[in-house]
Amino acid sequence: MANQSVERKRSKRGEDDLTDTGDAAEPDDWMQTKALVKPEDQLDLTDAELKEEFTRILTANNPHAPQNIVRYSFKERQFKQMSSVDQLAIHFSLDGNLLHKESEEARRQLNRYGKQSQDSEDAPEIKEATSAAAGITAVDEGGDEGAADGEAKEDAGEDGAAPTVPKAKVRSVEKKLTNQFNFSERASQTYNNPYRDRGTVTEPPPRASFASNVTQWEIYDAYQEDFEKQEKTKEKKVVPGRKDEGRTKKKFTMSESTSDDITRIESAAKIVERMINQNTYDDIAQDFKYWEDVSDEYRDQEGTLLPLWKFSFEKAKKLAITSVCWSPMYKDLFAVSCGSYDFMKQGNGLIIFWTLKNPSFPECYFETDSGVMCLDIHPQHPHLIAAGFYDGSVAVFSAVEKKEGPIHRCTAKNGKHTDPVWQVRWQKDDADNNMNFYSISSDGRICLWTILKNEMIFQDVIKLLLPDVSAEGPDGIKVPTTGCGTAFDFHQQKDYLFLVGTEEGKVHICSKSYTSHFIDTIHAHNMAVYKVCWNKFHPKIFITCSADWTVKIWEMHDPMVKHDNNENRKPLFSFDLNNSVGDVAWAPYSSTVFAAVTSDGKAFVYDLNINKYEPLCEQMVAQKKKTKLTHVEFNPTFPIMIVGDDRGCIVSLKLSPNLRKMKAEKKGAPPPDEATKIQREIEKLDKILTMVREQPT
């Protein structure tokens, strides 16, 4: 049988060879020959270079794994690139499971594959024994397998009878049944830690049994005691002044008991609080220090104001910011006064000290029984604050002394104003080294207040009389009427010279030496003047703002030279801001830059050197509708300004580079001294004023 199959295969091969090669042709004649083409730019290498080995190191890193994975870092509050990349790549995965030996699939495998596996491993003698033991089942299962077994039996019969094999040996050869389609030889198990119990025994809490009888009279007595307590509390509430006395007593007792503990950690707690706030407002601090508006390079006559910190205090939410003042010593510290401009809604006032290092809570504050309308910080002693109130009184506060109220305050006996005080201003010490300050009020008086050891002495400097208007008193007597003073400002170089603004729209140029008359009077505005301010560089230029929507720049004439129509002369510049102007301020770094705020919530910044007609910046600052901006002030050192509104909030704004342009210095030249800078600013402003000055006729 074997010889016949071999001959058939050979005959088939011969037929295939004839069909492949054709008519006695060579097998490779009909195929295309392969010609080696050498590129023109192929390198000619020597044998040594050809034999040189270049090693390649195979690593476990996945070449397709991305190297630029970005995750958001909550700690640094920005997206950061991840350093660790997942290099795991699964090349092959196969899950497997075992079969139960009594299942239907297991029985089929026993019948179909169990015998074949034993035949392949055992000797021919063992095959014959196993076929005899399980013969009937194998023949019934499949025809092909039965035929194969029959051939095997015939072969075994030709060779000779094989010795019998014991049954124990046959059983030892049996293999474990597996799922042929889904099986894995290896498996892993996690180690389960043994359970451990731990218990503690505590002592039970002490117990005691209590029993009592409640009678009607005991209940009645308990109700009577409670009723008497309620009556006493009602009496305490009714008596006027008792509540405030109780509060002060509590405060004093609290301060006495806890002063020693608080003073120990006060400075450390303040440092930690500022550190926390610096981390909280880190992005604003970065903008304050380093950010500059790059878009200013592409626009010459426009600038922007970047909002920085917002200062708000819970007790000042229903009050208006009535004045702001930077500390002359600490460049990050400023004071604000809080009151109300509505005479129908008058109440308590506040004086608050804020610092840029802690915008979340004030450094210190003073509560007053009347609205604070103005304040000023002493230039040599920055812990002293002069303040004017709505009730007409003035006071001096000290931020150093641990005292809730003022250290000095005037009363009706010693020169108190009869109307609200709109501005106070410190002056140089007198000949006896006594501190003094000036105040102006709606009652028409400008008073000088001198602080002695234990009291304040007043002196009327000038009265704002209206010579053209007089009121009739009893019996037809004409009584001279007084004007209402709203603002004043002292000259930068000549401290005896000062400006006074009134509700009638006039501006008076006054002197401390002449108290009976004014040096000059200007009909500046049609409504009340809210601010008068000398230029910080030029000795003859001042600016005014009013409720008639205008800001005007004026020049003081020489009193010895007579001018025609002195009272009706025109300003050098006049700007209409389309709303009531609450405040105006000159910039400390330039003689031509000033800022103004209006009642519709806008801030304006002008630079006469760049544009004499339009503002470089007109920006909405108020965050809520119908919020009026009341005051503005430049920081003397940093390029920022603060703006106050009528809701008790202060917003700090950073000026863009176009709003604070300075003259560029030559390369290699030493920086100019202070006198040279002042002279340059005066010349710069004079150059602009020559274009608009009226030539004398």
C-alpha positions as CSV (number, residue, x, y, z in Angstrom):
1,M,0.0,0.0,0.0
2,A,2.8,2.4,0.8
3,N,4.6,1.7,-2.5
4,Q,1.5,2.5,-4.5
5,S,1.0,5.8,-2.9
6,V,4.6,6.8,-3.5
7,E,4.3,6.0,-7.2
8,R,1.2,8.1,-7.6
9,K,2.9,11.1,-6.0
10,R,5.9,10.7,-8.4
11,S,3.5,10.6,-11.5
12,K,1.8,13.8,-10.4
13,R,5.1,15.5,-9.9
14,G,6.1,14.6,-13.4
15,E,2.9,16.0,-14.9
16,D,3.4,19.3,-12.9
17,D,7.0,19.6,-14.2
18,L,5.9,19.3,-17.8
19,T,3.2,21.9,-17.4
20,D,5.5,24.3,-15.6
21,T,8.5,24.2,-17.8
22,G,6.9,23.8,-21.2
23,D,8.5,22.0,-24.2
24,A,11.7,20.8,-22.6
25,A,12.7,24.4,-21.7
26,E,14.8,25.5,-18.8
27,P,12.7,26.6,-15.8
28,D,14.3,30.0,-15.5
29,D,14.3,31.0,-19.2
30,W,10.8,32.5,-19.2
31,M,11.3,34.5,-16.0
32,Q,12.7,38.1,-16.0
33,T,16.2,38.4,-14.9
34,K,16.9,40.7,-11.9
35,A,19.5,43.4,-12.6
36,L,21.2,45.2,-9.7
37,V,21.0,48.9,-10.1
38,K,23.6,50.9,-8.1
39,P,22.5,54.4,-7.0
40,E,24.6,57.3,-8.1
41,D,25.0,58.7,-4.5
42,Q,25.9,55.4,-2.9
43,L,28.9,55.6,-0.5
44,D,32.0,53.6,-1.3
45,L,32.9,52.0,2.0
46,T,36.0,50.0,2.7
47,D,36.0,46.4,4.0
48,A,36.8,47.7,7.5
49,E,33.9,50.1,7.4
50,L,31.6,47.4,6.1
51,K,32.5,45.0,8.9
52,E,32.0,47.7,11.6
53,E,29.1,46.7,13.8
54,F,26.4,49.2,14.9
55,T,24.6,48.1,18.0
56,R,21.0,48.9,18.6
57,I,19.6,48.8,22.1
58,L,16.0,47.6,22.5
59,T,14.2,49.3,25.3
60,A,10.8,48.7,26.9
61,N,9.7,52.2,26.1
62,N,6.7,52.6,23.8
63,P,7.7,54.7,20.8
64,H,4.1,55.6,20.1
65,A,3.5,56.9,23.7
66,P,2.9,60.7,23.6
67,Q,5.5,62.8,25.3
68,N,3.4,66.0,25.7
69,I,0.7,64.9,28.0
70,V,-0.7,68.0,29.9
71,R,-2.6,67.9,33.1
72,Y,-4.2,70.7,35.2
73,S,-2.2,71.4,38.4
74,F,-4.6,72.6,41.2
75,K,-1.6,73.5,43.3
76,E,-0.1,75.9,40.8
77,R,-3.4,76.7,39.1
78,Q,-2.1,76.1,35.6
79,F,-1.7,73.4,33.0
80,K,1.6,71.5,33.4
81,Q,3.3,68.8,31.3
82,M,3.4,65.4,32.9
83,S,6.9,64.0,33.4
84,S,5.8,60.3,33.7
85,V,4.4,58.7,30.6
86,D,2.6,55.3,30.6
87,Q,4.9,53.0,28.6
88,L,2.7,49.8,29.0
89,A,1.8,48.2,25.7
90,I,-0.2,45.0,25.6
91,H,1.0,42.7,22.8
92,F,-1.1,39.6,23.7
93,S,-3.9,38.9,26.0
94,L,-5.7,35.6,26.5
95,D,-8.3,34.8,29.2
96,G,-9.1,31.2,30.1
97,N,-11.2,29.2,32.4
98,L,-11.6,25.5,33.4
99,L,-14.5,23.2,32.8
100,H,-16.5,21.2,35.3
101,K,-15.8,17.5,34.6
102,E,-19.5,16.6,34.8
103,S,-20.6,19.3,32.3
104,E,-21.7,18.4,28.8
105,E,-18.6,20.0,27.1
106,A,-16.3,18.0,29.4
107,R,-18.1,14.7,28.4
108,R,-17.6,15.5,24.7
109,Q,-13.9,16.2,25.3
110,L,-13.6,12.9,27.2
111,N,-15.1,11.0,24.3
112,R,-13.4,13.0,21.5
113,Y,-9.9,14.0,22.7
114,G,-9.2,12.0,25.8
115,K,-8.3,8.8,23.9
116,Q,-6.2,10.5,21.2
117,S,-4.0,12.3,23.8
118,Q,-3.3,9.0,25.5
119,D,-2.4,7.3,22.2
120,S,0.1,10.0,21.3
121,E,1.9,9.7,24.6
122,D,1.8,5.9,25.3
123,A,3.6,3.1,23.7
124,P,1.8,0.9,21.0
125,E,1.2,-1.7,23.6
126,I,-0.7,0.8,25.8
127,K,-2.7,2.0,22.8
128,E,-4.0,-1.5,22.2
129,A,-4.9,-1.9,25.9
130,T,-6.8,1.3,26.1
131,S,-8.7,0.7,22.8
132,A,-9.8,-2.7,24.2
133,A,-10.9,-1.0,27.5
134,A,-12.9,1.8,25.9
135,G,-13.6,0.4,22.4
136,I,-17.3,0.7,22.0
137,T,-17.6,4.4,22.9
138,A,-14.8,5.4,20.5
139,V,-16.3,3.6,17.5
140,D,-19.8,5.0,18.2
141,E,-18.5,8.6,18.5
142,G,-17.0,9.1,15.0
143,G,-16.4,7.2,11.8
144,D,-13.0,8.7,11.0
145,E,-11.6,8.0,14.4
146,G,-12.9,4.4,14.3
147,A,-11.3,3.8,11.0
148,A,-8.0,5.1,12.3
149,D,-8.3,2.8,15.3
150,G,-9.0,-0.1,13.1
151,E,-5.8,0.6,11.0
152,A,-3.9,0.8,14.2
153,K,-5.2,-2.6,15.4
154,E,-4.3,-4.2,12.0
155,D,-0.8,-2.8,12.3
156,A,-0.5,-4.1,15.8
157,G,-1.9,-7.5,14.7
158,E,0.8,-7.8,12.0
159,D,3.6,-7.0,14.3
160,G,2.5,-9.4,16.9
161,A,0.5,-9.6,20.1
162,A,1.3,-7.0,22.7
163,P,1.5,-7.9,26.4
164,T,-1.4,-6.6,28.6
165,V,-0.9,-3.5,30.6
166,P,-2.4,-3.1,34.2
167,K,-5.3,-0.7,34.7
168,A,-3.5,1.4,37.3
169,K,-1.0,2.5,34.7
170,V,-3.7,3.6,32.3
171,R,-5.4,5.7,35.0
172,S,-2.2,7.6,35.8
173,V,-1.9,8.9,32.2
174,E,-5.2,10.8,32.3
175,K,-4.9,14.6,31.7
176,K,-6.8,17.5,33.0
177,L,-9.7,18.7,30.8
178,T,-9.5,22.3,29.6
179,N,-11.5,24.6,27.6
180,Q,-10.0,24.4,24.1
181,F,-11.1,27.7,22.9
182,N,-10.5,30.0,25.9
183,F,-7.9,28.9,28.3
184,S,-4.7,30.2,29.9
185,E,-2.3,27.8,31.6
186,R,-1.1,30.3,34.2
187,A,-3.1,32.1,36.9
188,S,-2.4,34.4,39.8
189,Q,-4.0,34.7,43.2
190,T,-3.8,37.6,45.7
191,Y,-2.9,36.8,49.2
192,N,-5.7,37.5,51.7
193,N,-4.5,38.8,55.0
194,P,-5.9,37.1,58.0
195,Y,-8.5,39.0,59.9
196,R,-7.5,40.4,63.3
197,D,-9.7,41.8,65.9
198,R,-8.8,44.2,68.6
199,G,-11.0,45.3,71.4
200,T,-10.7,47.5,74.4
201,V,-12.8,47.6,77.6
202,T,-13.6,51.0,79.1
203,E,-14.9,51.8,82.5
204,P,-18.7,52.6,82.4
205,P,-19.7,56.2,83.3
206,P,-20.9,56.7,86.8
207,R,-24.7,56.5,87.2
208,A,-27.0,57.6,89.9
209,S,-30.7,57.3,90.4
210,F,-32.6,60.5,91.1
211,A,-36.2,60.8,92.2
212,S,-38.3,63.8,93.2
213,N,-41.9,64.9,93.5
214,V,-43.2,68.0,91.7
215,T,-46.0,69.9,93.3
216,Q,-48.1,72.8,92.1
217,W,-46.4,75.4,94.3
218,E,-42.9,74.4,93.0
219,I,-44.1,74.9,89.5
220,Y,-45.6,78.3,90.4
221,D,-42.3,79.4,92.1
222,A,-40.3,78.4,89.0
223,Y,-42.5,80.5,86.7
224,Q,-42.3,83.4,89.1
225,E,-38.5,83.4,89.0
226,D,-38.5,83.3,85.2
227,F,-41.0,86.2,85.0
228,E,-38.9,88.3,87.3
229,K,-35.8,87.7,85.1
230,Q,-37.7,88.8,82.0
231,E,-38.8,92.0,83.7
232,K,-35.3,92.9,84.7
233,T,-34.0,92.4,81.1
234,K,-36.9,94.7,79.8
235,E,-35.9,97.4,82.3
236,K,-32.3,97.2,81.1
237,K,-33.4,97.7,77.4
238,V,-35.7,100.6,78.2
239,V,-33.1,102.7,80.1
240,P,-31.2,104.9,77.6
241,G,-27.4,104.7,77.6
242,R,-27.3,101.5,79.6
243,K,-26.7,99.4,76.5
244,D,-23.7,101.4,75.4
245,E,-22.3,101.4,78.9
246,G,-22.6,97.6,79.0
247,R,-20.9,97.3,75.7
248,T,-17.9,99.4,76.8
249,K,-17.6,97.5,80.1
250,K,-17.5,94.2,78.2
251,K,-15.0,95.5,75.7
252,F,-12.7,96.8,78.5
253,T,-13.0,93.6,80.4
254,M,-12.2,91.6,77.3
255,S,-9.3,93.8,76.4
256,E,-7.9,93.6,80.0
257,S,-8.2,89.9,80.2
258,T,-6.9,89.1,76.7
259,S,-4.5,91.9,76.0
260,D,-1.5,90.0,77.2
261,D,-2.2,87.0,75.1
262,I,-3.0,89.0,71.9
263,T,0.0,91.3,72.1
264,R,2.3,88.3,72.1
265,I,1.1,87.0,68.8
266,E,-0.3,90.2,67.2
267,S,2.7,90.8,64.9
268,A,3.1,87.2,64.0
269,A,-0.6,86.8,63.2
270,K,-0.5,89.9,61.0
271,I,2.5,88.6,59.1
272,V,0.8,85.2,58.5
273,E,-2.4,86.9,57.5
274,R,-0.5,89.0,54.9
275,M,1.3,85.9,53.6
276,I,-2.0,84.1,53.1
277,N,-3.5,87.1,51.3
278,Q,-0.4,87.3,49.1
279,N,-0.9,83.7,48.1
280,T,-4.6,84.2,47.6
281,Y,-4.3,87.3,45.4
282,D,-1.0,86.1,43.8
283,D,-2.2,86.8,40.2
284,I,-3.2,90.4,41.1
285,A,0.2,90.9,42.9
286,Q,2.0,89.7,39.8
287,D,0.0,92.1,37.6
288,F,0.6,95.0,40.0
289,K,4.4,94.4,39.9
290,Y,5.1,93.2,36.4
291,W,2.2,93.4,34.0
292,E,2.3,96.0,31.2
293,D,-0.3,96.4,28.5
294,V,1.5,95.4,25.3
295,S,-1.2,96.8,23.1
296,D,-0.1,100.4,24.0
297,E,2.8,100.0,21.6
298,Y,0.3,99.9,18.7
299,R,-1.7,102.9,19.8
300,D,-0.2,106.3,20.6
301,Q,-3.1,108.2,22.1
302,E,-5.0,105.6,24.1
303,G,-4.4,103.8,27.4
304,T,-6.2,101.5,29.7
305,L,-6.7,101.0,33.5
306,L,-6.2,97.5,34.8
307,P,-8.4,96.8,37.9
308,L,-6.3,95.3,40.7
309,W,-7.5,94.8,44.3
310,K,-11.0,95.7,45.5
311,F,-11.3,96.9,49.1
312,S,-14.6,96.5,50.8
313,F,-15.6,96.4,54.5
314,E,-18.8,95.0,55.9
315,K,-19.5,98.0,58.1
316,A,-19.0,100.5,55.2
317,K,-21.3,98.9,52.6
318,K,-24.2,101.4,53.2
319,L,-21.8,104.4,53.3
320,A,-20.1,106.5,50.7
321,I,-16.4,107.1,50.3
322,T,-16.1,110.8,51.2
323,S,-12.3,111.2,50.9
324,V,-9.1,109.2,50.3
325,C,-5.5,110.0,51.4
326,W,-2.2,108.1,50.9
327,S,0.2,107.8,53.8
328,P,3.3,109.9,53.2
329,M,5.6,107.4,54.9
330,Y,4.2,103.9,54.0
331,K,3.6,103.8,50.3
332,D,1.1,100.9,50.4
333,L,-1.1,102.4,53.2
334,F,-4.0,104.7,52.6
335,A,-6.9,106.0,54.7
336,V,-10.5,106.5,53.6
337,S,-13.4,108.3,55.3
338,C,-17.0,107.0,55.1
339,G,-20.2,109.0,55.5
340,S,-23.2,110.0,53.5
341,Y,-23.8,112.9,51.1
342,D,-27.6,112.6,51.5
343,F,-28.7,114.8,54.4
344,M,-31.9,112.7,54.8
345,K,-29.8,109.5,55.5
346,Q,-27.3,110.5,58.1
347,G,-25.9,108.1,60.6
348,N,-22.6,106.7,61.8
349,G,-19.3,107.2,60.1
350,L,-16.0,105.3,59.7
351,I,-12.3,106.0,59.2
352,I,-10.6,103.0,57.7
353,F,-6.9,102.2,57.1
354,W,-6.2,99.9,54.1
355,T,-3.0,98.4,52.9
356,L,-2.1,96.8,49.5
357,K,-0.6,93.9,51.4
358,N,-4.0,92.8,52.9
359,P,-7.0,93.7,50.8
360,S,-9.4,91.3,52.7
361,F,-9.5,93.2,56.0
362,P,-8.5,96.8,57.1
363,E,-5.4,97.4,59.2
364,C,-7.5,99.4,61.7
365,Y,-10.7,101.5,61.7
366,F,-12.5,104.0,63.9
367,E,-16.3,104.2,64.3
368,T,-17.8,107.6,64.8
369,D,-21.2,108.8,65.8
370,S,-21.5,111.2,62.8
371,G,-20.6,110.8,59.2
372,V,-16.9,111.5,58.4
373,M,-16.8,113.9,55.4
374,C,-13.0,114.4,55.0
375,L,-9.7,113.4,56.5
376,D,-6.0,114.2,56.1
377,I,-2.8,112.3,57.3
378,H,-0.1,114.4,58.9
379,P,3.0,114.5,56.6
380,Q,5.6,114.2,59.5
381,H,3.6,112.1,61.9
382,P,1.7,109.6,59.8
383,H,-0.2,108.1,62.7
384,L,-2.2,111.3,63.3
385,I,-5.3,111.8,61.2
386,A,-7.4,115.0,61.1
387,A,-11.1,114.5,60.3
388,G,-14.2,116.6,59.7
389,F,-17.7,115.5,60.4
390,Y,-21.2,116.1,59.0
391,D,-22.3,117.7,62.3
392,G,-19.6,120.4,62.0
393,S,-17.0,119.1,64.4
394,V,-13.4,118.3,63.7
395,A,-11.3,115.7,65.5
396,V,-7.8,114.2,65.6
397,F,-7.3,110.4,65.8
398,S,-4.2,108.4,66.5
399,A,-3.6,105.1,65.0
400,V,-0.9,104.2,67.5
401,E,-2.7,104.9,70.8
402,K,-5.0,102.1,71.8
403,K,-8.1,104.3,72.0
404,E,-11.3,103.8,70.2
405,G,-12.3,107.5,69.9
406,P,-10.4,110.6,68.9
407,I,-7.7,112.1,71.1
408,H,-9.0,115.6,70.4
409,R,-12.4,116.8,69.3
410,C,-14.1,120.2,69.2
411,T,-17.5,121.0,70.7
412,A,-20.0,123.8,70.5
413,K,-18.1,125.6,73.2
414,N,-14.8,125.8,71.3
415,G,-15.5,126.8,67.7
416,K,-17.5,123.9,66.2
417,H,-18.8,124.6,62.7
418,T,-22.5,124.8,62.3
419,D,-22.5,123.0,59.0
420,P,-20.7,120.0,57.5
421,V,-16.9,120.2,57.3
422,W,-15.9,119.4,53.7
423,Q,-12.2,119.4,53.9
424,V,-9.3,119.5,56.4
425,R,-5.6,120.0,55.6
426,W,-2.5,119.8,57.9
427,Q,0.0,122.6,57.8
428,K,3.5,123.2,59.1
429,D,4.0,123.5,62.8
430,D,3.8,127.1,64.2
431,A,6.5,129.0,65.9
432,D,5.9,127.1,69.2
433,N,6.1,123.7,67.4
434,N,2.4,123.1,67.9
435,M,0.6,121.1,65.2
436,N,-2.2,122.8,63.4
437,F,-4.6,122.2,60.5
438,Y,-7.2,124.1,58.6
439,S,-10.9,123.2,58.0
440,I,-13.6,124.6,55.6
441,S,-17.3,124.3,56.1
442,S,-20.6,125.2,54.5
443,D,-21.1,127.9,57.2
444,G,-18.6,130.1,55.3
445,R,-15.8,129.8,57.9
446,I,-12.2,128.7,57.3
447,C,-10.7,127.9,60.7
448,L,-7.2,127.2,61.9
449,W,-7.0,124.6,64.7
450,T,-4.0,124.5,66.9
451,I,-3.4,121.4,69.1
452,L,-2.0,122.0,72.5
453,K,-1.4,119.4,75.2
454,N,-4.9,118.7,76.2
455,E,-7.1,120.9,74.0
456,M,-7.7,122.4,70.5
457,I,-7.8,126.1,70.0
458,F,-9.6,127.6,67.0
459,Q,-9.1,130.8,65.0
460,D,-11.2,132.1,62.2
461,V,-8.9,132.8,59.2
462,I,-11.4,134.1,56.7
463,K,-15.2,134.3,56.2
464,L,-16.6,133.8,52.8
465,L,-18.9,136.8,52.6
466,L,-21.1,137.5,49.5
467,P,-20.9,141.3,49.0
468,D,-23.4,141.4,46.2
469,V,-26.2,139.5,48.1
470,S,-27.6,140.6,51.5
471,A,-30.6,139.3,53.4
472,E,-33.0,141.4,55.3
473,G,-33.1,140.8,59.0
474,P,-35.6,142.1,61.6
475,D,-36.6,145.8,61.4
476,G,-35.3,145.9,57.8
477,I,-31.6,145.5,58.8
478,K,-29.5,144.1,56.0
479,V,-27.5,141.1,57.1
480,P,-24.5,140.1,55.0
481,T,-24.8,136.5,53.7
482,T,-21.9,134.1,53.8
483,G,-20.9,131.7,51.0
484,C,-20.7,128.0,51.4
485,G,-17.1,126.7,51.2
486,T,-16.7,123.3,49.7
487,A,-13.0,122.8,49.0
488,F,-9.6,124.4,49.4
489,D,-5.9,123.7,48.7
490,F,-2.6,125.2,49.8
491,H,0.2,126.1,47.4
492,Q,3.1,123.7,47.0
493,Q,5.9,126.3,47.5
494,K,4.1,129.3,49.1
495,D,2.3,127.9,52.0
496,Y,0.5,131.2,52.8
497,L,-1.4,131.1,49.5
498,F,-4.4,128.9,49.1
499,L,-7.5,128.4,46.9
500,V,-11.1,128.2,48.1
501,G,-14.0,126.7,46.1
502,T,-17.6,127.5,47.0
503,E,-21.1,126.2,46.3
504,E,-21.8,129.3,44.2
505,G,-19.2,128.1,41.6
506,K,-16.6,130.7,42.5
507,V,-12.9,130.2,43.2
508,H,-11.2,132.6,45.6
509,I,-7.4,133.0,45.8
510,C,-6.7,133.8,49.4
511,S,-3.7,134.5,51.7
512,K,-3.2,133.8,55.4
513,S,-2.0,137.4,55.8
514,Y,-5.1,139.1,54.4
515,T,-8.1,137.8,56.2
516,S,-10.5,140.6,55.3
517,H,-10.5,140.3,51.5
518,F,-9.6,137.9,48.7
519,I,-6.5,138.4,46.4
520,D,-8.5,137.3,43.4
521,T,-12.0,135.8,42.6
522,I,-12.9,133.8,39.5
523,H,-16.4,132.9,38.4
524,A,-15.3,129.4,37.5
525,H,-18.4,127.2,37.3
526,N,-22.2,127.4,37.2
527,M,-22.7,125.0,40.0
528,A,-20.9,123.9,43.2
529,V,-17.1,123.4,43.0
530,Y,-16.2,120.0,44.3
531,K,-12.4,120.2,44.1
532,V,-9.6,122.7,43.7
533,C,-6.0,121.6,43.4
534,W,-2.7,123.2,42.6
535,N,-0.4,121.6,40.0
536,K,2.3,119.7,41.7
537,F,5.0,121.2,39.5
538,H,3.9,124.5,38.0
539,P,3.4,127.3,40.6
540,K,0.6,129.2,38.8
541,I,-1.6,126.4,37.4
542,F,-4.5,124.9,39.2
543,I,-7.5,122.7,38.3
544,T,-11.2,122.7,39.4
545,C,-14.1,120.3,38.9
546,S,-17.8,120.9,39.5
547,A,-21.3,119.4,39.4
548,D,-21.8,121.3,36.1
549,W,-20.1,118.3,34.3
550,T,-16.8,120.3,33.6
551,V,-13.2,120.1,34.5
552,K,-11.2,123.4,34.0
553,I,-7.6,124.4,34.2
554,W,-6.7,127.9,35.3
555,E,-3.7,130.2,35.6
556,M,-3.2,132.6,38.5
557,H,-2.5,136.1,37.4
558,D,-0.1,138.4,39.1
559,P,-2.2,140.5,41.5
560,M,0.0,143.6,40.8
561,V,-0.9,143.5,37.1
562,K,-4.4,144.7,36.3
563,H,-6.4,142.6,33.8
564,D,-9.7,143.5,32.1
565,N,-12.7,141.5,33.0
566,N,-10.8,139.7,35.8
567,E,-13.9,137.9,37.1
568,N,-15.1,136.7,33.7
569,R,-11.9,135.5,32.3
570,K,-11.8,132.1,30.5
571,P,-10.0,129.0,31.6
572,L,-6.9,127.7,29.8
573,F,-8.6,124.3,29.2
574,S,-12.2,123.2,29.7
575,F,-13.4,119.6,29.4
576,D,-17.0,118.4,29.4
577,L,-17.4,114.9,30.9
578,N,-21.2,114.5,30.4
579,N,-21.9,114.0,34.0
580,S,-21.3,115.4,37.5
581,V,-17.5,115.3,38.3
582,G,-16.9,114.1,41.8
583,D,-13.2,114.6,42.1
584,V,-10.0,115.4,40.1
585,A,-6.4,114.9,40.9
586,W,-3.0,115.8,39.3
587,A,-0.5,113.0,38.7
588,P,2.6,113.1,40.9
589,Y,4.9,112.1,38.0
590,S,3.9,114.5,35.3
591,S,2.7,118.1,35.1
592,T,0.3,117.4,32.2
593,V,-1.5,114.3,33.5
594,F,-4.6,114.4,35.6
595,A,-7.5,112.0,36.4
596,A,-11.2,112.6,37.1
597,V,-14.2,110.5,38.1
598,T,-17.9,111.1,37.4
599,S,-21.3,110.1,38.8
600,D,-22.0,107.6,36.0
601,G,-19.2,105.3,37.2
602,K,-16.5,106.3,34.7
603,A,-12.8,107.3,35.3
604,F,-11.0,109.6,32.9
605,V,-7.2,110.1,32.4
606,Y,-5.9,113.1,30.4
607,D,-2.4,113.9,29.2
608,L,-2.2,117.5,27.8
609,N,1.2,116.7,26.3
610,I,-0.4,114.0,24.0
611,N,-3.9,115.2,23.5
612,K,-5.3,118.5,24.6
613,Y,-8.9,117.8,23.6
614,E,-9.8,114.1,24.4
615,P,-9.0,111.8,27.3
616,L,-6.4,109.1,26.7
617,C,-8.6,106.7,28.8
618,E,-12.3,106.7,29.4
619,Q,-13.2,103.5,31.3
620,M,-16.2,102.2,33.3
621,V,-14.9,101.4,36.8
622,A,-18.1,100.9,38.8
623,Q,-19.1,97.2,38.9
624,K,-22.8,97.8,39.6
625,K,-25.3,100.1,37.8
626,K,-26.2,103.5,39.3
627,T,-22.9,103.5,41.3
628,K,-21.4,106.9,41.6
629,L,-17.6,107.4,41.8
630,T,-16.8,110.0,44.5
631,H,-13.0,110.4,44.8
632,V,-9.8,109.5,43.1
633,E,-6.1,109.8,44.2
634,F,-2.8,108.8,42.7
635,N,-0.2,106.8,44.6
636,P,2.9,109.0,45.0
637,T,5.3,106.1,44.1
638,F,3.6,103.3,42.3
639,P,1.8,103.7,38.9
640,I,-1.6,103.1,40.4
641,M,-4.6,105.1,41.6
642,I,-7.5,104.4,43.9
643,V,-11.1,105.2,43.2
644,G,-13.9,105.3,45.8
645,D,-17.7,105.0,45.2
646,D,-20.9,105.7,47.1
647,R,-21.2,102.0,48.1
648,G,-18.2,102.0,50.5
649,C,-15.8,100.2,48.0
650,I,-12.3,101.2,46.9
651,V,-10.9,99.9,43.6
652,S,-7.2,100.1,42.8
653,L,-6.3,100.6,39.1
654,K,-2.9,100.3,37.3
655,L,-2.1,102.8,34.6
656,S,-0.9,101.5,31.3
657,P,2.4,102.7,29.8
658,N,0.7,105.3,27.5
659,L,-0.8,107.0,30.6
660,R,2.5,107.6,32.3
661,K,4.9,108.5,29.5
662,M,8.1,110.2,30.6
663,K,10.8,111.9,28.7
664,A,13.4,109.4,27.6
665,E,16.9,109.9,28.9
666,K,19.9,109.8,26.6
667,K,22.0,106.6,26.7
668,G,24.8,106.8,29.1
669,A,23.6,110.1,30.7
670,P,23.4,110.2,34.5
671,P,19.8,110.3,35.9
672,P,18.7,113.9,36.5
673,D,18.2,115.3,40.0
674,E,14.9,116.4,41.5
675,A,15.3,120.1,40.6
676,T,16.1,119.2,37.0
677,K,13.0,117.0,36.8
678,I,10.8,119.8,38.1
679,Q,12.2,122.3,35.7
680,R,11.6,120.0,32.8
681,E,8.0,119.5,33.8
682,I,7.4,123.2,34.1
683,E,8.9,123.8,30.7
684,K,6.8,121.0,29.2
685,L,3.6,122.5,30.6
686,D,4.6,126.1,29.6
687,K,5.1,124.9,26.1
688,I,1.5,123.7,25.9
689,L,0.1,126.8,27.7
690,T,1.7,129.2,25.2
691,M,-0.7,127.8,22.6
692,V,-3.8,128.6,24.6
693,R,-2.9,131.7,26.6
694,E,-4.8,134.8,25.8
695,Q,-2.4,137.5,24.6
696,P,-2.7,140.8,26.6
697,T,-4.5,143.5,24.6
